[in-house]
């Protein structure tokens, strides 16, 4: 997942979180949480927060940057 993060006025970057959810809305994995500026690349290895592989299915990645939010559809095939 590639994200272009705008500079938040030189205060150390924009707060960004990336999380993966199941179709039922259950949190599967916290991929990233921190403040950054510029380009950010986050990779999901198909595992949950405990390190267990998840099933082939449709998932959703929610990206939050400050007050903005975007959701991406992910399809995991094994």
N, CA, C and O atoms as a printed pandas DataFrame, in Angstrom:
     atom_number atom_name residue_name chain_id  residue_number  x_coord  y_coord  z_coord
0              1         N          UNK        A               1    0.868   -1.165    0.000
1              2        CA          UNK        A               1    0.000    0.000    0.000
2              3         C          UNK        A               1    0.909    1.220    0.000
3              4         O          UNK        A               1    1.708    1.411    0.917
4              5         N          UNK        A               2    0.783    2.038   -1.029
5              6        CA          UNK        A               2    1.600    3.249   -1.135
6              7         C          UNK        A               2    0.743    4.452   -0.789
7              8         O          UNK        A               2   -0.386    4.594   -1.260
8              9         N          UNK        A               3    1.309    5.318    0.050
9             10        CA          UNK        A               3    0.582    6.490    0.542
10            11         C          UNK        A               3    1.471    7.710    0.367
11            12         O          UNK        A               3    2.646    7.688    0.735
12            13         N          UNK        A               4    0.910    8.774   -0.196
13            14        CA          UNK        A               4    1.616   10.061   -0.295
14            15         C          UNK        A               4    1.101   10.940    0.834
15            16         O          UNK        A               4   -0.079   11.287    0.872
16            17         N          UNK        A               5    1.984   11.296    1.745
17            18        CA          UNK        A               5    1.603   12.066    2.932
18            19         C          UNK        A               5    2.123   13.488    2.795
19            20         O          UNK        A               5    3.319   13.708    2.605
20            21         N          UNK        A               6    1.218   14.448    2.893
21            22        CA          UNK        A               6    1.602   15.861    2.816
22            23         C          UNK        A               6    2.232   16.303    4.133
23            24         O          UNK        A               6    1.940   15.743    5.190
24            25         N          UNK        A               7    3.094   17.308    4.060
25            26        CA          UNK        A               7    3.729   17.869    5.246
26            27         C          UNK        A               7    2.680   18.590    6.083
27            28         O          UNK        A               7    1.887   19.368    5.554
28            29         N          UNK        A               8    2.675   18.339    7.354
29            30        CA          UNK        A               8    1.691   18.938    8.263
30            31         C          UNK        A               8    2.214   20.221    8.897
31            32         O          UNK        A               8    1.896   20.518   10.048
32            33         N          UNK        A               9    3.001   20.972    8.168
33            34        CA          UNK        A               9    3.462   22.247    8.693
34            35         C          UNK        A               9    4.739   22.179    9.498
35            36         O          UNK        A               9    5.007   23.068   10.306
36            37         N          UNK        A              10    5.534   21.140    9.295
37            38        CA          UNK        A              10    6.829   21.049    9.953
38            39         C          UNK        A              10    6.778   20.652   11.414
39            40         O          UNK        A              10    7.733   20.912   12.146
40            41         N          UNK        A              11    5.694   20.029   11.864
41            42        CA          UNK        A              11    5.599   19.642   13.271
42            43         C          UNK        A              11    5.941   18.173   13.485
43            44         O          UNK        A              11    5.436   17.548   14.418
44            45         N          UNK        A              12    6.787   17.623   12.635
45            46        CA          UNK        A              12    7.181   16.228   12.822
46            47         C          UNK        A              12    6.428   15.266   11.934
47            48         O          UNK        A              12    6.641   14.057   12.031
48            49         N          UNK        A              13    5.563   15.750   11.081
49            50        CA          UNK        A              13    4.848   14.885   10.157
50            51         C          UNK        A              13    3.377   14.750   10.494
51            52         O          UNK        A              13    2.909   15.207   11.537
52            53         N          UNK        A              14    2.660   14.108    9.580
53            54        CA          UNK        A              14    1.236   13.859    9.728
54            55         C          UNK        A              14    1.029   12.516   10.405
55            56         O          UNK        A              14    1.679   11.541   10.028
56            57         N          UNK        A              15    0.134   12.432   11.405
57            58        CA          UNK        A              15   -0.143   11.128   12.004
58            59         C          UNK        A              15   -0.861   10.222   11.003
59            60         O          UNK        A              15   -1.857   10.614   10.396
60            61         N          UNK        A              16   -0.337    9.009   10.843
61            62        CA          UNK        A              16   -0.891    8.044    9.891
62            63         C          UNK        A              16   -1.097    6.713   10.595
63            64         O          UNK        A              16   -0.234    6.253   11.343
64            65         N          UNK        A              17   -2.255    6.098   10.347
65            66        CA          UNK        A              17   -2.486    4.722   10.788
66            67         C          UNK        A              17   -3.014    3.931    9.600
67            68         O          UNK        A              17   -3.799    4.436    8.798
68            69         N          UNK        A              18   -2.572    2.687    9.502
69            70        CA          UNK        A              18   -3.061    1.772    8.480
70            71         C          UNK        A              18   -3.452    0.488    9.193
71            72         O          UNK        A              18   -2.640   -0.131    9.881
72            73         N          UNK        A              19   -4.713    0.099    9.016
73            74        CA          UNK        A              19   -5.234   -1.110    9.670
74            75         C          UNK        A              19   -5.984   -1.953    8.659
75            76         O          UNK        A              19   -6.589   -1.425    7.726
76            77         N          UNK        A              20   -5.944   -3.263    8.844
77            78        CA          UNK        A              20   -6.663   -4.193    7.977
78            79         C          UNK        A              20   -7.834   -4.771    8.768
79            80         O          UNK        A              20   -7.683   -5.209    9.909
80            81         N          UNK        A              21   -9.006   -4.759    8.130
81            82        CA          UNK        A              21  -10.232   -5.266    8.745
82            83         C          UNK        A              21  -10.835   -6.368    7.892
83            84         O          UNK        A              21  -10.647   -6.391    6.675
84            85         N          UNK        A              22  -11.557   -7.279    8.523
85            86        CA          UNK        A              22  -12.309   -8.302    7.797
86            87         C          UNK        A              22  -13.600   -7.680    7.259
87            88         O          UNK        A              22  -13.917   -6.533    7.575
88            89         N          UNK        A              23  -14.340   -8.434    6.451
89            90        CA          UNK        A              23  -15.598   -7.912    5.910
90            91         C          UNK        A              23  -16.643   -7.711    7.005
91            92         O          UNK        A              23  -17.611   -6.978    6.804
92            93         N          UNK        A              24  -16.459   -8.350    8.154
93            94        CA          UNK        A              24  -17.386   -8.165    9.277
94            95         C          UNK        A              24  -17.017   -6.959   10.131
95            96         O          UNK        A              24  -17.739   -6.612   11.066
96            97         N          UNK        A              25  -15.887   -6.318    9.810
97            98        CA          UNK        A              25  -15.450   -5.144   10.563
98            99         C          UNK        A              25  -14.500   -5.444   11.706
99           100         O          UNK        A              25  -14.117   -4.540   12.448
100          101         N          UNK        A              26  -14.113   -6.710   11.859
101          102        CA          UNK        A              26  -13.177   -7.079   12.922
102          103         C          UNK        A              26  -11.756   -6.674   12.523
103          104         O          UNK        A              26  -11.341   -6.885   11.384
104          105         N          UNK        A              27  -11.018   -6.095   13.463
105          106        CA          UNK        A              27   -9.633   -5.717   13.213
106          107         C          UNK        A              27   -8.802   -6.979   13.019
107          108         O          UNK        A              27   -8.826   -7.881   13.857
108          109         N          UNK        A              28   -8.069   -7.038   11.914
109          110        CA          UNK        A              28   -7.204   -8.173   11.610
110          111         C          UNK        A              28   -5.751   -7.835   11.935
111          112         O          UNK        A              28   -5.052   -8.623   12.571
112          113         N          UNK        A              29   -5.298   -6.647   11.489
113          114        CA          UNK        A              29   -3.886   -6.305   11.668
114          115         C          UNK        A              29   -3.681   -4.804   11.721
115          116         O          UNK        A              29   -4.255   -4.070   10.917
116          117         N          UNK        A              30   -2.870   -4.341   12.657
117          118        CA          UNK        A              30   -2.371   -2.971   12.683
118          119         C          UNK        A              30   -1.083   -2.970   11.873
119          120         O          UNK        A              30   -0.088   -3.567   12.283
120          121         N          UNK        A              31   -1.100   -2.298   10.724
121          122        CA          UNK        A              31    0.084   -2.306    9.868
122          123         C          UNK        A              31    1.050   -1.171   10.159
123          124         O          UNK        A              31    2.266   -1.352   10.084
124          125         N          UNK        A              32    0.515    0.000   10.493
125          126        CA          UNK        A              32    1.395    1.147   10.711
126          127         C          UNK        A              32    0.695    2.153   11.604
127          128         O          UNK        A              32   -0.508    2.382   11.478
128          129         N          UNK        A              33    1.450    2.748   12.501
129          130        CA          UNK        A              33    0.972    3.859   13.324
130          131         C          UNK        A              33    2.169    4.733   13.633
131          132         O          UNK        A              33    3.126    4.292   14.269
132          133         N          UNK        A              34    2.111    5.978   13.179
133          134        CA          UNK        A              34    3.212    6.893   13.415
134          135         C          UNK        A              34    2.997    8.188   12.660
135          136         O          UNK        A              34    1.980    8.374   11.991
136          137         N          UNK        A              35    3.957    9.071   12.775
137          138        CA          UNK        A              35    3.902   10.350   12.071
138          139         C          UNK        A              35    4.950   10.320   10.967
139          140         O          UNK        A              35    6.092    9.918   11.188
140          141         N          UNK        A              36    4.550   10.749    9.785
141          142        CA          UNK        A              36    5.467   10.714    8.653
142          143         C          UNK        A              36    5.156   11.834    7.673
143          144         O          UNK        A              36    4.093   12.452    7.729
144          145         N          UNK        A              37    6.094   12.084    6.781
145          146        CA          UNK        A              37    5.945   13.060    5.712
146          147         C          UNK        A              37    6.494   12.427    4.437
147          148         O          UNK        A              37    7.473   11.682    4.493
148          149         N          UNK        A              38    5.887   12.709    3.306
149          150        CA          UNK        A              38    6.372   12.173    2.037
150          151         C          UNK        A              38    5.697   10.858    1.698
151          152         O          UNK        A              38    4.548   10.627    2.073
152          153         N          UNK        A              39    6.412    9.999    0.988
153          154        CA          UNK        A              39    5.860    8.730    0.547
154          155         C          UNK        A              39    6.058    7.662    1.620
155          156         O          UNK        A              39    7.095    7.592    2.281
156          157         N          UNK        A              40    5.027    6.835    1.767
157          158        CA          UNK        A              40    5.068    5.740    2.733
158          159         C          UNK        A              40    4.602    4.485    2.027
159          160         O          UNK        A              40    3.574    4.509    1.350
160          161         N          UNK        A              41    5.329    3.390    2.165
161          162        CA          UNK        A              41    4.933    2.095    1.609
162          163         C          UNK        A              41    4.751    1.121    2.763
163          164         O          UNK        A              41    5.656    0.927    3.574
164          165         N          UNK        A              42    3.580    0.512    2.827
165          166        CA          UNK        A              42    3.258   -0.443    3.887
166          167         C          UNK        A              42    2.882   -1.754    3.216
167          168         O          UNK        A              42    2.101   -1.765    2.264
168          169         N          UNK        A              43    3.423   -2.844    3.699
169          170        CA          UNK        A              43    3.157   -4.158    3.115
170          171         C          UNK        A              43    2.480   -5.052    4.145
171          172         O          UNK        A              43    2.893   -5.115    5.303
172          173         N          UNK        A              44    1.433   -5.742    3.702
173          174        CA          UNK        A              44    0.746   -6.707    4.558
174          175         C          UNK        A              44    1.136   -8.104    4.110
175          176         O          UNK        A              44    1.035   -8.431    2.927
176          177         N          UNK        A              45    1.579   -8.926    5.043
177          178        CA          UNK        A              45    2.043  -10.275    4.732
178          179         C          UNK        A              45    0.951  -11.334    4.846
179          180         O          UNK        A              45    1.253  -12.526    4.795
180          181         N          UNK        A              46   -0.312  -10.931    4.999
181          182        CA          UNK        A              46   -1.412  -11.887    5.079
182          183         C          UNK        A              46   -1.560  -12.540    6.441
183          184         O          UNK        A              46   -2.173  -13.600    6.570
184          185         N          UNK        A              47   -0.988  -11.892    7.469
185          186        CA          UNK        A              47   -1.085  -12.432    8.829
186          187         C          UNK        A              47   -1.845  -11.477    9.725
187          188         O          UNK        A              47   -1.943  -10.283    9.440
188          189         N          UNK        A              48   -2.390  -12.017   10.823
189          190        CA          UNK        A              48   -3.098  -11.183   11.788
190          191         C          UNK        A              48   -2.118  -10.614   12.804
191          192         O          UNK        A              48   -0.909  -10.803   12.673
192          193         N          UNK        A              49   -2.632   -9.919   13.815
193          194        CA          UNK        A              49   -1.770   -9.295   14.831
194          195         C          UNK        A              49   -0.984  -10.303   15.660
195          196         O          UNK        A              49    0.022   -9.943   16.271
196          197         N          UNK        A              50   -1.424  -11.555   15.693
197          198        CA          UNK        A              50   -0.724  -12.596   16.457
198          199         C          UNK        A              50    0.310  -13.340   15.620
199          200         O          UNK        A              50    1.030  -14.198   16.129
200          201         N          UNK        A              51    0.379  -13.002   14.314
201          202        CA          UNK        A              51    1.325  -13.669   13.436
202          203         C          UNK        A              51    0.764  -14.897   12.748
203          204         O          UNK        A              51    1.502  -15.623   12.081
204          205         N          UNK        A              52   -0.542  -15.146   12.901
205          206        CA          UNK        A              52   -1.174  -16.294   12.267
206          207         C          UNK        A              52   -1.632  -15.936   10.856
207          208         O          UNK        A              52   -2.167  -14.848   10.643
208          209         N          UNK        A              53   -1.432  -16.834    9.888
209          210        CA          UNK        A              53   -1.919  -16.571    8.536
210          211         C          UNK        A              53   -3.448  -16.502    8.530
211          212         O          UNK        A              53   -4.114  -17.265    9.231
212          213         N          UNK        A              54   -3.992  -15.589    7.740
213          214        CA          UNK        A              54   -5.449  -15.474    7.630
214          215         C          UNK        A              54   -5.905  -16.176    6.362
215          216         O          UNK        A              54   -5.099  -16.468    5.478
216          217         N          UNK        A              55   -7.196  -16.443    6.280
217          218        CA          UNK        A              55   -7.771  -17.174    5.151
218          219         C          UNK        A              55   -7.856  -16.298    3.905
219          220         O          UNK        A              55   -7.871  -15.070    3.990
220          221         N          UNK        A              56   -7.910  -16.949    2.754
221          222        CA          UNK        A              56   -8.178  -16.236    1.506
222          223         C          UNK        A              56   -9.562  -15.621    1.608
223          224         O          UNK        A              56  -10.540  -16.312    1.893
224          225         N          UNK        A              57   -9.637  -14.329    1.376
225          226        CA          UNK        A              57  -10.905  -13.619    1.513
226          227         C          UNK        A              57  -10.721  -12.175    1.086
227          228         O          UNK        A              57   -9.636  -11.768    0.670
228          229         N          UNK        A              58  -11.794  -11.409    1.194
229          230        CA          UNK        A              58  -11.749   -9.972    0.961
230          231         C          UNK        A              58  -11.533   -9.275    2.298
231          232         O          UNK        A              58  -12.172   -9.613    3.294
232          233         N          UNK        A              59  -10.638   -8.311    2.314
233          234        CA          UNK        A              59  -10.332   -7.520    3.496
234          235         C          UNK        A              59  -10.359   -6.048    3.097
235          236         O          UNK        A              59  -10.394   -5.714    1.913
236          237         N          UNK        A              60  -10.342   -5.186    4.090
237          238        CA          UNK        A              60  -10.329   -3.746    3.839
238          239         C          UNK        A              60   -9.192   -3.102    4.611
239          240         O          UNK        A              60   -9.015   -3.368    5.800
240          241         N          UNK        A              61   -8.425   -2.261    3.943
241          242        CA          UNK        A              61   -7.367   -1.494    4.588
242          243         C          UNK        A              61   -7.899   -0.084    4.811
243          244         O          UNK        A              61   -8.319    0.586    3.868
244          245         N          UNK        A              62   -7.879    0.356    6.051
245          246        CA          UNK        A              62   -8.309    1.711    6.369
246          247         C          UNK        A              62   -7.071    2.553    6.652
247          248         O          UNK        A              62   -6.251    2.221    7.509
248          249         N          UNK        A              63   -6.958    3.653    5.909
249          250        CA          UNK        A              63   -5.832    4.566    6.053
250          251         C          UNK        A              63   -6.365    5.854    6.654
251          252         O          UNK        A              63   -7.292    6.463    6.119
252          253         N          UNK        A              64   -5.779    6.264    7.767
253          254        CA          UNK        A              64   -6.134    7.547    8.394
254          255         C          UNK        A              64   -4.913    8.444    8.396
255          256         O          UNK        A              64   -3.836    8.055    8.847
256          257         N          UNK        A              65   -5.099    9.667    7.878
257          258        CA          UNK        A              65   -4.045   10.676    7.862
258          259         C          UNK        A              65   -4.632   11.929    8.477
259          260         O          UNK        A              65   -5.394   12.643    7.825
260          261         N          UNK        A              66   -4.288   12.202    9.716
261          262        CA          UNK        A              66   -4.885   13.341   10.403
262          263         C          UNK        A              66   -6.387   13.137   10.496
263          264         O          UNK        A              66   -6.841   12.145   11.066
264          265         N          UNK        A              67   -7.168   14.062    9.942
265          266        CA          UNK        A              67   -8.630   13.960    9.968
266          267         C          UNK        A              67   -9.194   13.244    8.746
267          268         O          UNK        A              67  -10.401   13.015    8.681
268          269         N          UNK        A              68   -8.353   12.885    7.773
269          270        CA          UNK        A              68   -8.804   12.225    6.551
270          271         C          UNK        A              68   -8.776   10.708    6.711
271          272         O          UNK        A              68   -7.958   10.154    7.445
272          273         N          UNK        A              69   -9.704   10.049    5.992
273          274        CA          UNK        A              69   -9.772    8.596    6.054
274          275         C          UNK        A              69  -10.081    8.055    4.664
275          276         O          UNK        A              69  -10.897    8.618    3.933
276          277         N          UNK        A              70   -9.420    6.956    4.309
277          278        CA          UNK        A              70   -9.673    6.290    3.036
278          279         C          UNK        A              70   -9.678    4.782    3.272
279          280         O          UNK        A              70   -8.914    4.271    4.092
280          281         N          UNK        A              71  -10.545    4.076    2.546
281          282        CA          UNK        A              71  -10.639    2.620    2.680
282          283         C          UNK        A              71  -10.359    1.981    1.336
283          284         O          UNK        A              71  -10.912    2.387    0.313
284          285         N          UNK        A              72   -9.488    0.969    1.347
285          286        CA          UNK        A              72   -9.141    0.223    0.142
286          287         C          UNK        A              72   -9.597   -1.216    0.280
287          288         O          UNK        A              72   -9.487   -1.806    1.356
288          289         N          UNK        A              73  -10.103   -1.781   -0.793
289          290        CA          UNK        A              73  -10.504   -3.184   -0.803
290          291         C          UNK        A              73   -9.289   -4.028   -1.145
291          292         O          UNK        A              73   -8.582   -3.742   -2.111
292          293         N          UNK        A              74   -9.044   -5.071   -0.354
293          294        CA          UNK        A              74   -7.934   -5.993   -0.587
294          295         C          UNK        A              74   -8.493   -7.395   -0.793
295          296         O          UNK        A              74   -9.418   -7.800   -0.089
296          297         N          UNK        A              75   -7.947   -8.134   -1.742
297          298        CA          UNK        A              75   -8.337   -9.528   -1.950
298          299         C          UNK        A              75   -7.098  -10.371   -1.733
299          300         O          UNK        A              75   -6.101  -10.216   -2.437
300          301         N          UNK        A              76   -7.163  -11.268   -0.752
301          302        CA          UNK        A              76   -6.047  -12.143   -0.443
302          303         C          UNK        A              76   -6.334  -13.525   -1.042
303          304         O          UNK        A              76   -7.308  -14.182   -0.677
304          305         N          UNK        A              77   -5.479  -13.945   -1.954
305          306        CA          UNK        A              77   -5.607  -15.259   -2.588
306          307         C          UNK        A              77   -4.355  -16.066   -2.276
307          308         O          UNK        A              77   -3.236  -15.560   -2.364
308          309         N          UNK        A              78   -4.554  -17.306   -1.918
309          310        CA          UNK        A              78   -3.419  -18.181   -1.618
310          311         C          UNK        A              78   -3.321  -19.284   -2.639
311          312         O          UNK        A              78   -2.425  -20.125   -2.555
